[in-house]
């Protein structure tokens, strides 16, 4: 998908729930940049991140 200037754009969508993986996100960003495209990040479920932290800290 090109942007207003005709440059290629890639939207990376990643959920911030238990499946969030920083290394995976880094790999995606590297692939997009090596493909000479502009990465845009869309992080979903960011509102649940605090709830998940509390869950893991509680040791349940």
N, C-alpha and C positions, 0 to 999 in steps of 0.2 A: 504494500500500500504506500504510495508516494505522499509526501507532505505538500504544502503549498508551493514549494520550490521545485518539486519533482524529484526530491531525494527519497530513496527508499526508507520506509519506516517499518519496524517490527514491534508489535505489542506483546510483551511478555506478561502473562497472567499467572500469579502464584498465590495460593491461599496461605494465610498466616496461621493456620491451625496446626495440629500435631504433625502434619506431613511437610511442614515448611523445612526446606533444606537450603542453607546458604551456599553450599558448594554447588548444588544444582543451578541455583540462580546465577552464580559466577560463571559457570560453564555456558549457560544461555547467553549471558552478556558478551562473553568472549566470541562465541559463534556469530552473534549479530554484528559485532564490531569488525570481525575478520571479513564478514560479507559486505562491509562498507555501507551498513545501514545504521540508522539512528534508532537506538532502543528506547522504548517507552515502557515503564513498569506500571502494572496495575495489580496492587496487592489487595486481596479480598479478605474478609473476615478479620480485619484488623481490630475491630471492637471486641473480639473474643480473646485476643492475645492476653489481656490482663487476667481474665478468668482462667485461662490455661496456666499462667504463671502461678496463681494462687493454688490451683489444683496440684501442680507438681511440687510446690513448696510445702503443701500440707502432708505429702507423703502417702496419699490415698492410692 
